[in-house]
Structure formats: C-alpha cells, structure tokens
Amino acid sequence: MTLLLDVWELWLMIFRAIPILFSDVRYLLILLFILLMVNNQYRKVHALEASMFQLQRGAPWRDTLQSFGYGLIGGLLASVAFLFLGVSLSQTGILYLWGTAAALLLVHPRFMCFAYAGGIVSLVSLVFGAPQIHVPAVMALVALLHMVEAVLIWMHGGQRPTPIYLKHDSGGVVGGFSLQRVWPLPFVALIGMVFADASIGFETMAMPDWWPLIQPTTPVPMEHSMIYLTFPVIAALGYSDVAVTSSPQTKARASAALLFAFSVGLLSLAIASMYVSLAAWAAALFSPLAHEWVIHKGQKREREGVPLFTLDEGVMVLDVRPHSPAEAMGLRMGDIITSVNDRPVATPKALMGEMQPWLVNPDFHVKNVLEGMAARTVSYRGTIPPIGIILAPHRGQGVFMEFRDGLIPSWIRRLFARRTP
C-alpha cells in the first residue's frame, strides 16, 4: 500500500515537462503573446507616470523581464500544487471558463477572473446539469491559481509603485500609489485519461492511496486504469490596487494575506465537496462572492480610511525621481521636510523660496510618517534646484484620479442615474 508521495519523482515530473515550454513553437508563440501583453500594460503605466509627473524610471521591457522572472517562481509553485494535490484539468471545462471570463470582460475588466467565471459555470452546471464539469476540480483550479497570485503579490506587488493623486471620499485630494503588476505564468498541469492496462507502454509512477485529492468522476472500466499525464500550460496573473492609507508594500502584503485566506477557504470547500454535495454549492457561491468581498474590503479601507500621504500644512515627499539630488541625499517616500539649512519650511511655496535661485551643499531636516516620525538630517554636496521630488498634494490640488469600485459598471450607473435640474 502506497502512503507517501515520492517528492523526488514529483520534481522529476515537473522538470521533464518544462523543456516543452521552450522547444515547442506553439508554446513559444503563446508565451510571446503574453509577454507582449505584459509589456503593453507596463507601457501604459510608464505613460501615466510621464504624463502626470514627467517621471521616467527604467523601461517597460525591464519590468516585463522582472515580472517574467517572478512568474517562473509562481509557475513552479503552481506546478507543485497541481501535481501534489492531483488536480486534473480534464474535467474543469477550461474552455467554458475562458469563454465566461471573456464575456465578463464586457461588464468590467476586473471581472475577467476565474473566481467569477468558475463560480458562474459551476452554478449553471449544478442547476441545469450542463455543462458537464467536475465542480470540485474547477474550484480547486481557481483556489490554487489565486493562492499562487497571493504569493506573487506578497513578493512583488508593492515594488515600483506609481505615484498618483486621488479624490478621496473625505472630499479632498490625497496622495497615493497605483500598484500594477502582471505575471506570465508557465506551469505544469495534469490531464487524467483512461487507458487499457495492456496498452500502457510508457513509464509510470506509483502514487499514494490518498492521491489524487480531487478524485475524477470519469468511470474506469475493468482492466483499465486512470493515468495522469503532465503537460505545460501558460497563463497570466494580474494585480491592480491602490495604496492611500499605508505604504505600497504594506498594502500589497495586506491584499496578499486576504487573497491567500480566500484561496485556502475555497480549496477547503473544493475538497469537502468531494464528500458533501452541499459543499459544491457553497464553493460555487463562495468563489465570486468572497472574491468580491476581498476586493471591496481592500478598496473600502483606502477610500474611507485616514489618508497617509497628505498634509494640511508642510511639505511631504510622495516619491523621488531616479538619479536626482533627492535620491542621492536619501530623501524617500513619506519624508516631511521641516527645514532647509535650519530655516523652517511649512509649505511647498516656502520650500521653493528657500531653493531660489539655488542652494549649495544644503542640509534638509526631515521626519518620516512611515517610520514613526523619527527625525533625521540629509545633506547634498552640490547645487540644487532641481531637487527631484514629487510632493504629496496640497488642499487646492486640481488634477486627480477617482476610485472606481462596485459590482455595477460605470456605464450602467450612468444609464440609470437620476438627472437633477
């Protein structure tokens, strides 16, 4: 009786399938398409930074390559999870999921997600008996992909955020950061197929009695066996968020923790649905509703919480330009400049006045809101301006972006909006 899974053999299964990703023309074309899509997304981010703050930081292709590197790590984690738990894509109705996700894109871009598509397809299958999918496998697929996404958000989601000005629910304009990451995800998945015992002519690996955790529903005739084949898959995961009440890194990790908890809950329901039929209904409902709650909870905090990057009086650094005097002297996100060469500055105008026509070898006294307001002095050996800082918005700031949230897309809200004279 086999009880334990041979971990070494598991790794060999993964690494045997990986070369196909980089040798098969079809996979290479798909990978190239996804990389171009990722690069285009980063081009938009760089264009936003340039239009709002004339900010030039690196190049989109560098962000693309960095995301691809993190995607390889995520793909390895996904491969281990799918193979260890024995989640097969054979009965997930992957084409139904993609089709539903594409349809949801027409409602709102953020609804193009397997959490929503998987829940809808599963509910339709449970109610009408079609399409013929295995709901536990669909829910496990959604859970594992979001679990990997949570890990990637934790590691990479808060890096290189884009500074923005936002209209807050309090009525004022506040500083914040847009978090935009996309990861190509090449991983190894399973497909279960029924073979006649006499026709099995390739090398197989004995699995433990508890494996697979998500048992297939395909009937296996006498003198036949269910054989699981590994094959490479290429997907993409994305993360979009804003940080207003905390630093981008703190925000990303909070989002990752919520998403990971959602994934664990959904995976637990998927496994339970193998034994309790009502759990399948619970999982199908939990997937879209809990995912929407995760998004709503995160955005609600940013919309209604106390903004971090704003001051009624004072000069706060929202971000610094690369290769600038500000970066050289060590000014950073969240710094409040209190004085220049021991002369107090309480407004951006006062700061500009102290720097005119120029400063030579200045000392800046600052305290940082992200570090408990600890005071320090930073110095620059040279002449400024330019200093190279992006300031948090003041009360009269006129250029800003707005939060977009909710289940109802904006075009429907506008259609049914009350018109007042």
Contacts in CASP RR format, 6 or more apart in sequence:
PFRMAT RR
TARGET T0000
AUTHOR 0000-0000-0000
METHOD contacts of the structure
MODEL  1
MTLLLDVWELWLMIFRAIPILFSDVRYLLILLFILLMVNNQYRKVHALEA
SMFQLQRGAPWRDTLQSFGYGLIGGLLASVAFLFLGVSLSQTGILYLWGT
AAALLLVHPRFMCFAYAGGIVSLVSLVFGAPQIHVPAVMALVALLHMVEA
VLIWMHGGQRPTPIYLKHDSGGVVGGFSLQRVWPLPFVALIGMVFADASI
GFETMAMPDWWPLIQPTTPVPMEHSMIYLTFPVIAALGYSDVAVTSSPQT
KARASAALLFAFSVGLLSLAIASMYVSLAAWAAALFSPLAHEWVIHKGQK
REREGVPLFTLDEGVMVLDVRPHSPAEAMGLRMGDIITSVNDRPVATPKA
LMGEMQPWLVNPDFHVKNVLEGMAARTVSYRGTIPPIGIILAPHRGQGVF
MEFRDGLIPSWIRRLFARRTP
1 209 0 8 1.000
2 206 0 8 1.000
2 207 0 8 1.000
2 208 0 8 1.000
2 209 0 8 1.000
3 208 0 8 1.000
3 209 0 8 1.000
3 210 0 8 1.000
4 208 0 8 1.000
5 84 0 8 1.000
5 207 0 8 1.000
5 208 0 8 1.000
5 211 0 8 1.000
6 205 0 8 1.000
9 205 0 8 1.000
10 80 0 8 1.000
10 83 0 8 1.000
10 84 0 8 1.000
13 83 0 8 1.000
13 188 0 8 1.000
13 205 0 8 1.000
13 230 0 8 1.000
14 76 0 8 1.000
14 79 0 8 1.000
14 80 0 8 1.000
14 83 0 8 1.000
14 188 0 8 1.000
14 230 0 8 1.000
16 230 0 8 1.000
17 188 0 8 1.000
17 230 0 8 1.000
17 231 0 8 1.000
17 232 0 8 1.000
18 186 0 8 1.000
18 188 0 8 1.000
18 232 0 8 1.000
20 27 0 8 1.000
20 231 0 8 1.000
20 232 0 8 1.000
21 27 0 8 1.000
21 28 0 8 1.000
21 31 0 8 1.000
21 186 0 8 1.000
21 232 0 8 1.000
21 234 0 8 1.000
22 28 0 8 1.000
24 232 0 8 1.000
27 232 0 8 1.000
27 234 0 8 1.000
30 234 0 8 1.000
31 184 0 8 1.000
31 186 0 8 1.000
31 234 0 8 1.000
34 184 0 8 1.000
34 234 0 8 1.000
34 235 0 8 1.000
34 236 0 8 1.000
35 64 0 8 1.000
35 68 0 8 1.000
35 184 0 8 1.000
37 182 0 8 1.000
37 236 0 8 1.000
38 64 0 8 1.000
38 67 0 8 1.000
38 68 0 8 1.000
38 182 0 8 1.000
38 183 0 8 1.000
38 184 0 8 1.000
38 236 0 8 1.000
39 60 0 8 1.000
39 61 0 8 1.000
39 64 0 8 1.000
41 180 0 8 1.000
41 182 0 8 1.000
42 60 0 8 1.000
42 63 0 8 1.000
42 64 0 8 1.000
42 67 0 8 1.000
42 180 0 8 1.000
42 182 0 8 1.000
43 60 0 8 1.000
45 60 0 8 1.000
45 63 0 8 1.000
45 162 0 8 1.000
45 178 0 8 1.000
45 180 0 8 1.000
46 56 0 8 1.000
46 57 0 8 1.000
46 58 0 8 1.000
46 59 0 8 1.000
46 60 0 8 1.000
48 162 0 8 1.000
48 164 0 8 1.000
48 178 0 8 1.000
49 55 0 8 1.000
49 56 0 8 1.000
49 57 0 8 1.000
49 162 0 8 1.000
49 163 0 8 1.000
50 56 0 8 1.000
52 163 0 8 1.000
52 164 0 8 1.000
52 165 0 8 1.000
52 399 0 8 1.000
53 163 0 8 1.000
53 319 0 8 1.000
53 390 0 8 1.000
55 163 0 8 1.000
55 319 0 8 1.000
55 321 0 8 1.000
55 390 0 8 1.000
56 322 0 8 1.000
57 160 0 8 1.000
57 322 0 8 1.000
58 322 0 8 1.000
63 160 0 8 1.000
66 156 0 8 1.000
67 156 0 8 1.000
67 181 0 8 1.000
67 182 0 8 1.000
67 183 0 8 1.000
67 184 0 8 1.000
68 183 0 8 1.000
68 184 0 8 1.000
70 152 0 8 1.000
70 155 0 8 1.000
70 156 0 8 1.000
70 183 0 8 1.000
71 152 0 8 1.000
71 183 0 8 1.000
71 184 0 8 1.000
71 185 0 8 1.000
71 186 0 8 1.000
71 237 0 8 1.000
72 186 0 8 1.000
73 152 0 8 1.000
73 155 0 8 1.000
74 148 0 8 1.000
74 151 0 8 1.000
74 152 0 8 1.000
74 183 0 8 1.000
74 185 0 8 1.000
74 187 0 8 1.000
75 148 0 8 1.000
75 185 0 8 1.000
75 186 0 8 1.000
75 187 0 8 1.000
76 187 0 8 1.000
77 148 0 8 1.000
77 151 0 8 1.000
78 144 0 8 1.000
78 145 0 8 1.000
78 148 0 8 1.000
78 185 0 8 1.000
78 187 0 8 1.000
79 187 0 8 1.000
79 188 0 8 1.000
79 189 0 8 1.000
81 87 0 8 1.000
81 144 0 8 1.000
81 147 0 8 1.000
81 148 0 8 1.000
82 144 0 8 1.000
82 187 0 8 1.000
82 188 0 8 1.000
82 189 0 8 1.000
82 190 0 8 1.000
83 188 0 8 1.000
83 190 0 8 1.000
83 230 0 8 1.000
85 140 0 8 1.000
85 144 0 8 1.000
85 212 0 8 1.000
85 213 0 8 1.000
85 214 0 8 1.000
86 190 0 8 1.000
86 211 0 8 1.000
86 212 0 8 1.000
86 213 0 8 1.000
86 214 0 8 1.000
86 228 0 8 1.000
87 137 0 8 1.000
87 140 0 8 1.000
87 141 0 8 1.000
87 144 0 8 1.000
87 189 0 8 1.000
87 190 0 8 1.000
87 212 0 8 1.000
87 213 0 8 1.000
87 214 0 8 1.000
88 137 0 8 1.000
88 189 0 8 1.000
88 190 0 8 1.000
88 191 0 8 1.000
88 192 0 8 1.000
88 212 0 8 1.000
88 214 0 8 1.000
88 216 0 8 1.000
88 228 0 8 1.000
89 137 0 8 1.000
89 141 0 8 1.000
89 189 0 8 1.000
89 190 0 8 1.000
89 191 0 8 1.000
89 233 0 8 1.000
90 137 0 8 1.000
90 190 0 8 1.000
90 191 0 8 1.000
90 192 0 8 1.000
90 193 0 8 1.000
90 216 0 8 1.000
90 218 0 8 1.000
91 132 0 8 1.000
91 133 0 8 1.000
91 134 0 8 1.000
91 137 0 8 1.000
91 216 0 8 1.000
91 217 0 8 1.000
91 218 0 8 1.000
92 133 0 8 1.000
92 134 0 8 1.000
92 137 0 8 1.000
92 138 0 8 1.000
92 141 0 8 1.000
93 121 0 8 1.000
93 131 0 8 1.000
93 133 0 8 1.000
93 138 0 8 1.000
96 121 0 8 1.000
96 131 0 8 1.000
96 133 0 8 1.000
97 114 0 8 1.000
97 117 0 8 1.000
97 118 0 8 1.000
97 121 0 8 1.000
97 138 0 8 1.000
98 117 0 8 1.000
99 117 0 8 1.000
100 116 0 8 1.000
100 117 0 8 1.000
100 118 0 8 1.000
100 120 0 8 1.000
100 121 0 8 1.000
101 111 0 8 1.000
101 112 0 8 1.000
101 113 0 8 1.000
101 114 0 8 1.000
101 116 0 8 1.000
101 117 0 8 1.000
102 112 0 8 1.000
104 111 0 8 1.000
104 112 0 8 1.000
104 113 0 8 1.000
104 116 0 8 1.000
104 117 0 8 1.000
104 120 0 8 1.000
105 111 0 8 1.000
105 112 0 8 1.000
107 409 0 8 1.000
108 409 0 8 1.000
110 240 0 8 1.000
110 295 0 8 1.000
113 291 0 8 1.000
114 141 0 8 1.000
114 142 0 8 1.000
114 145 0 8 1.000
114 146 0 8 1.000
115 142 0 8 1.000
115 146 0 8 1.000
115 287 0 8 1.000
115 288 0 8 1.000
115 291 0 8 1.000
116 287 0 8 1.000
116 288 0 8 1.000
116 291 0 8 1.000
116 292 0 8 1.000
118 138 0 8 1.000
118 139 0 8 1.000
118 142 0 8 1.000
118 284 0 8 1.000
118 287 0 8 1.000
118 288 0 8 1.000
119 138 0 8 1.000
119 139 0 8 1.000
119 142 0 8 1.000
119 284 0 8 1.000
119 285 0 8 1.000
119 287 0 8 1.000
119 288 0 8 1.000
120 288 0 8 1.000
121 131 0 8 1.000
121 133 0 8 1.000
121 138 0 8 1.000
122 133 0 8 1.000
122 135 0 8 1.000
122 138 0 8 1.000
122 139 0 8 1.000
122 280 0 8 1.000
122 283 0 8 1.000
122 284 0 8 1.000
122 287 0 8 1.000
123 281 0 8 1.000
123 284 0 8 1.000
123 285 0 8 1.000
124 130 0 8 1.000
124 131 0 8 1.000
125 131 0 8 1.000
125 132 0 8 1.000
125 133 0 8 1.000
125 135 0 8 1.000
126 135 0 8 1.000
126 280 0 8 1.000
126 281 0 8 1.000
126 284 0 8 1.000
134 214 0 8 1.000
134 216 0 8 1.000
134 217 0 8 1.000
135 273 0 8 1.000
135 280 0 8 1.000
135 283 0 8 1.000
135 284 0 8 1.000
136 214 0 8 1.000
136 270 0 8 1.000
136 271 0 8 1.000
136 273 0 8 1.000
136 274 0 8 1.000
136 280 0 8 1.000
136 283 0 8 1.000
137 214 0 8 1.000
137 216 0 8 1.000
137 270 0 8 1.000
139 266 0 8 1.000
139 267 0 8 1.000
139 269 0 8 1.000
139 270 0 8 1.000
139 273 0 8 1.000
139 280 0 8 1.000
139 283 0 8 1.000
139 284 0 8 1.000
139 287 0 8 1.000
140 213 0 8 1.000
140 214 0 8 1.000
140 267 0 8 1.000
140 270 0 8 1.000
140 271 0 8 1.000
142 266 0 8 1.000
142 287 0 8 1.000
143 263 0 8 1.000
143 264 0 8 1.000
143 265 0 8 1.000
143 266 0 8 1.000
143 267 0 8 1.000
143 270 0 8 1.000
144 263 0 8 1.000
144 267 0 8 1.000
145 235 0 8 1.000
145 237 0 8 1.000
146 259 0 8 1.000
146 262 0 8 1.000
146 263 0 8 1.000
146 266 0 8 1.000
146 291 0 8 1.000
147 260 0 8 1.000
147 263 0 8 1.000
147 264 0 8 1.000
147 267 0 8 1.000
148 185 0 8 1.000
148 237 0 8 1.000
149 237 0 8 1.000
149 238 0 8 1.000
149 239 0 8 1.000
149 259 0 8 1.000
150 256 0 8 1.000
150 257 0 8 1.000
150 259 0 8 1.000
150 260 0 8 1.000
150 263 0 8 1.000
151 256 0 8 1.000
151 260 0 8 1.000
152 181 0 8 1.000
152 183 0 8 1.000
152 237 0 8 1.000
152 239 0 8 1.000
153 181 0 8 1.000
153 239 0 8 1.000
153 252 0 8 1.000
153 253 0 8 1.000
153 255 0 8 1.000
153 256 0 8 1.000
153 259 0 8 1.000
154 252 0 8 1.000
154 253 0 8 1.000
154 256 0 8 1.000
154 257 0 8 1.000
154 260 0 8 1.000
156 181 0 8 1.000
156 183 0 8 1.000
157 179 0 8 1.000
157 181 0 8 1.000
157 239 0 8 1.000
157 248 0 8 1.000
157 252 0 8 1.000
157 256 0 8 1.000
158 179 0 8 1.000
158 181 0 8 1.000
158 243 0 8 1.000
158 248 0 8 1.000
158 249 0 8 1.000
158 251 0 8 1.000
158 252 0 8 1.000
159 181 0 8 1.000
159 248 0 8 1.000
159 249 0 8 1.000
161 177 0 8 1.000
161 178 0 8 1.000
161 179 0 8 1.000
161 243 0 8 1.000
161 248 0 8 1.000
162 177 0 8 1.000
162 178 0 8 1.000
162 179 0 8 1.000
162 180 0 8 1.000
163 175 0 8 1.000
163 176 0 8 1.000
163 177 0 8 1.000
163 178 0 8 1.000
163 318 0 8 1.000
163 319 0 8 1.000
163 390 0 8 1.000
164 175 0 8 1.000
164 176 0 8 1.000
164 177 0 8 1.000
164 178 0 8 1.000
164 242 0 8 1.000
164 401 0 8 1.000
165 173 0 8 1.000
165 174 0 8 1.000
165 175 0 8 1.000
165 176 0 8 1.000
165 393 0 8 1.000
165 397 0 8 1.000
165 399 0 8 1.000
165 400 0 8 1.000
165 401 0 8 1.000
166 173 0 8 1.000
166 174 0 8 1.000
166 175 0 8 1.000
166 176 0 8 1.000
166 242 0 8 1.000
166 244 0 8 1.000
166 400 0 8 1.000
166 401 0 8 1.000
166 402 0 8 1.000
166 403 0 8 1.000
167 173 0 8 1.000
167 400 0 8 1.000
167 401 0 8 1.000
167 402 0 8 1.000
167 403 0 8 1.000
168 174 0 8 1.000
168 244 0 8 1.000
168 303 0 8 1.000
168 307 0 8 1.000
169 303 0 8 1.000
169 304 0 8 1.000
169 403 0 8 1.000
170 307 0 8 1.000
172 310 0 8 1.000
172 395 0 8 1.000
173 310 0 8 1.000
173 393 0 8 1.000
173 395 0 8 1.000
173 396 0 8 1.000
173 397 0 8 1.000
173 398 0 8 1.000
173 400 0 8 1.000
174 244 0 8 1.000
174 307 0 8 1.000
174 309 0 8 1.000
174 310 0 8 1.000
174 392 0 8 1.000
174 393 0 8 1.000
175 244 0 8 1.000
175 307 0 8 1.000
175 309 0 8 1.000
175 310 0 8 1.000
175 318 0 8 1.000
175 392 0 8 1.000
175 393 0 8 1.000
176 242 0 8 1.000
176 243 0 8 1.000
176 244 0 8 1.000
176 307 0 8 1.000
176 308 0 8 1.000
176 309 0 8 1.000
176 318 0 8 1.000
177 242 0 8 1.000
177 243 0 8 1.000
177 244 0 8 1.000
177 248 0 8 1.000
177 251 0 8 1.000
178 240 0 8 1.000
178 241 0 8 1.000
178 242 0 8 1.000
179 239 0 8 1.000
179 240 0 8 1.000
179 241 0 8 1.000
179 242 0 8 1.000
179 243 0 8 1.000
179 248 0 8 1.000
179 251 0 8 1.000
179 252 0 8 1.000
180 239 0 8 1.000
180 240 0 8 1.000
181 238 0 8 1.000
181 239 0 8 1.000
182 236 0 8 1.000
182 237 0 8 1.000
182 238 0 8 1.000
182 239 0 8 1.000
183 236 0 8 1.000
183 237 0 8 1.000
183 238 0 8 1.000
184 234 0 8 1.000
184 235 0 8 1.000
184 236 0 8 1.000
185 234 0 8 1.000
185 235 0 8 1.000
185 236 0 8 1.000
185 237 0 8 1.000
186 232 0 8 1.000
186 233 0 8 1.000
186 234 0 8 1.000
187 232 0 8 1.000
187 233 0 8 1.000
187 235 0 8 1.000
188 230 0 8 1.000
188 231 0 8 1.000
188 232 0 8 1.000
188 233 0 8 1.000
189 230 0 8 1.000
189 231 0 8 1.000
189 232 0 8 1.000
189 233 0 8 1.000
190 212 0 8 1.000
190 228 0 8 1.000
190 229 0 8 1.000
190 230 0 8 1.000
190 231 0 8 1.000
191 228 0 8 1.000
191 229 0 8 1.000
191 231 0 8 1.000
192 216 0 8 1.000
192 218 0 8 1.000
192 226 0 8 1.000
192 227 0 8 1.000
192 228 0 8 1.000
192 229 0 8 1.000
193 226 0 8 1.000
193 227 0 8 1.000
193 228 0 8 1.000
193 229 0 8 1.000
194 218 0 8 1.000
194 220 0 8 1.000
194 221 0 8 1.000
194 224 0 8 1.000
194 225 0 8 1.000
194 226 0 8 1.000
194 227 0 8 1.000
195 224 0 8 1.000
195 225 0 8 1.000
195 227 0 8 1.000
196 223 0 8 1.000
196 224 0 8 1.000
197 223 0 8 1.000
197 224 0 8 1.000
197 225 0 8 1.000
198 223 0 8 1.000
200 225 0 8 1.000
200 227 0 8 1.000
204 227 0 8 1.000
212 228 0 8 1.000
213 271 0 8 1.000
213 274 0 8 1.000
214 270 0 8 1.000
214 271 0 8 1.000
214 274 0 8 1.000
215 274 0 8 1.000
216 226 0 8 1.000
218 226 0 8 1.000
220 226 0 8 1.000
239 252 0 8 1.000
239 255 0 8 1.000
241 251 0 8 1.000
241 252 0 8 1.000
241 255 0 8 1.000
241 298 0 8 1.000
242 251 0 8 1.000
242 299 0 8 1.000
242 302 0 8 1.000
242 403 0 8 1.000
243 250 0 8 1.000
243 251 0 8 1.000
243 252 0 8 1.000
243 302 0 8 1.000
244 302 0 8 1.000
244 303 0 8 1.000
244 305 0 8 1.000
244 307 0 8 1.000
244 308 0 8 1.000
244 309 0 8 1.000
245 251 0 8 1.000
245 301 0 8 1.000
245 302 0 8 1.000
245 305 0 8 1.000
245 306 0 8 1.000
245 307 0 8 1.000
245 308 0 8 1.000
246 254 0 8 1.000
246 308 0 8 1.000
247 308 0 8 1.000
247 333 0 8 1.000
247 370 0 8 1.000
251 302 0 8 1.000
254 298 0 8 1.000
255 294 0 8 1.000
255 298 0 8 1.000
258 294 0 8 1.000
258 297 0 8 1.000
258 298 0 8 1.000
259 294 0 8 1.000
262 290 0 8 1.000
262 291 0 8 1.000
262 294 0 8 1.000
265 286 0 8 1.000
265 290 0 8 1.000
266 283 0 8 1.000
266 286 0 8 1.000
266 287 0 8 1.000
266 290 0 8 1.000
269 279 0 8 1.000
269 282 0 8 1.000
269 283 0 8 1.000
269 286 0 8 1.000
270 283 0 8 1.000
272 279 0 8 1.000
272 283 0 8 1.000
273 279 0 8 1.000
273 280 0 8 1.000
273 282 0 8 1.000
273 283 0 8 1.000
292 407 0 8 1.000
295 405 0 8 1.000
296 405 0 8 1.000
296 406 0 8 1.000
299 403 0 8 1.000
299 405 0 8 1.000
302 403 0 8 1.000
303 403 0 8 1.000
303 405 0 8 1.000
308 334 0 8 1.000
308 369 0 8 1.000
308 370 0 8 1.000
309 316 0 8 1.000
309 318 0 8 1.000
309 334 0 8 1.000
309 369 0 8 1.000
309 392 0 8 1.000
310 316 0 8 1.000
310 392 0 8 1.000
310 393 0 8 1.000
311 336 0 8 1.000
311 392 0 8 1.000
311 394 0 8 1.000
312 395 0 8 1.000
313 346 0 8 1.000
313 347 0 8 1.000
314 336 0 8 1.000
314 337 0 8 1.000
314 338 0 8 1.000
314 345 0 8 1.000
314 346 0 8 1.000
314 347 0 8 1.000
314 348 0 8 1.000
315 336 0 8 1.000
315 337 0 8 1.000
315 345 0 8 1.000
315 346 0 8 1.000
315 347 0 8 1.000
315 348 0 8 1.000
315 350 0 8 1.000
315 351 0 8 1.000
315 391 0 8 1.000
316 334 0 8 1.000
316 335 0 8 1.000
316 336 0 8 1.000
316 337 0 8 1.000
316 369 0 8 1.000
316 391 0 8 1.000
316 392 0 8 1.000
317 326 0 8 1.000
317 331 0 8 1.000
317 332 0 8 1.000
317 333 0 8 1.000
317 334 0 8 1.000
317 335 0 8 1.000
317 336 0 8 1.000
317 337 0 8 1.000
317 366 0 8 1.000
317 389 0 8 1.000
317 390 0 8 1.000
317 391 0 8 1.000
317 392 0 8 1.000
318 333 0 8 1.000
318 334 0 8 1.000
318 389 0 8 1.000
318 390 0 8 1.000
318 391 0 8 1.000
318 392 0 8 1.000
318 393 0 8 1.000
319 333 0 8 1.000
319 389 0 8 1.000
319 390 0 8 1.000
320 326 0 8 1.000
320 327 0 8 1.000
320 330 0 8 1.000
320 331 0 8 1.000
320 332 0 8 1.000
320 333 0 8 1.000
320 388 0 8 1.000
320 389 0 8 1.000
320 390 0 8 1.000
321 327 0 8 1.000
321 388 0 8 1.000
321 389 0 8 1.000
321 390 0 8 1.000
324 386 0 8 1.000
324 387 0 8 1.000
324 388 0 8 1.000
324 389 0 8 1.000
325 380 0 8 1.000
325 382 0 8 1.000
325 384 0 8 1.000
325 386 0 8 1.000
325 387 0 8 1.000
325 388 0 8 1.000
326 387 0 8 1.000
326 388 0 8 1.000
326 389 0 8 1.000
327 388 0 8 1.000
328 380 0 8 1.000
329 364 0 8 1.000
329 378 0 8 1.000
329 379 0 8 1.000
329 380 0 8 1.000
330 378 0 8 1.000
331 337 0 8 1.000
331 364 0 8 1.000
331 366 0 8 1.000
331 378 0 8 1.000
331 389 0 8 1.000
332 368 0 8 1.000
333 370 0 8 1.000
334 368 0 8 1.000
334 369 0 8 1.000
334 370 0 8 1.000
334 392 0 8 1.000
335 366 0 8 1.000
335 367 0 8 1.000
335 368 0 8 1.000
336 366 0 8 1.000
336 367 0 8 1.000
336 368 0 8 1.000
336 369 0 8 1.000
336 373 0 8 1.000
337 345 0 8 1.000
337 351 0 8 1.000
337 364 0 8 1.000
337 365 0 8 1.000
337 366 0 8 1.000
338 344 0 8 1.000
338 345 0 8 1.000
338 365 0 8 1.000
338 366 0 8 1.000
338 367 0 8 1.000
338 375 0 8 1.000
339 345 0 8 1.000
339 364 0 8 1.000
339 365 0 8 1.000
340 351 0 8 1.000
340 354 0 8 1.000
340 355 0 8 1.000
340 359 0 8 1.000
340 362 0 8 1.000
340 363 0 8 1.000
340 364 0 8 1.000
340 365 0 8 1.000
341 354 0 8 1.000
341 359 0 8 1.000
341 362 0 8 1.000
341 363 0 8 1.000
342 363 0 8 1.000
342 365 0 8 1.000
343 354 0 8 1.000
344 350 0 8 1.000
345 351 0 8 1.000
345 354 0 8 1.000
347 394 0 8 1.000
348 391 0 8 1.000
348 394 0 8 1.000
355 384 0 8 1.000
355 385 0 8 1.000
355 387 0 8 1.000
356 385 0 8 1.000
358 383 0 8 1.000
358 384 0 8 1.000
358 385 0 8 1.000
359 383 0 8 1.000
359 384 0 8 1.000
359 385 0 8 1.000
360 382 0 8 1.000
360 383 0 8 1.000
361 379 0 8 1.000
361 380 0 8 1.000
361 381 0 8 1.000
361 382 0 8 1.000
362 379 0 8 1.000
362 380 0 8 1.000
362 384 0 8 1.000
363 377 0 8 1.000
363 378 0 8 1.000
363 379 0 8 1.000
364 377 0 8 1.000
364 378 0 8 1.000
364 379 0 8 1.000
364 380 0 8 1.000
365 375 0 8 1.000
365 376 0 8 1.000
365 377 0 8 1.000
366 375 0 8 1.000
366 376 0 8 1.000
366 377 0 8 1.000
366 378 0 8 1.000
367 373 0 8 1.000
367 374 0 8 1.000
367 375 0 8 1.000
367 376 0 8 1.000
368 374 0 8 1.000
368 376 0 8 1.000
393 400 0 8 1.000
404 410 0 8 1.000
END
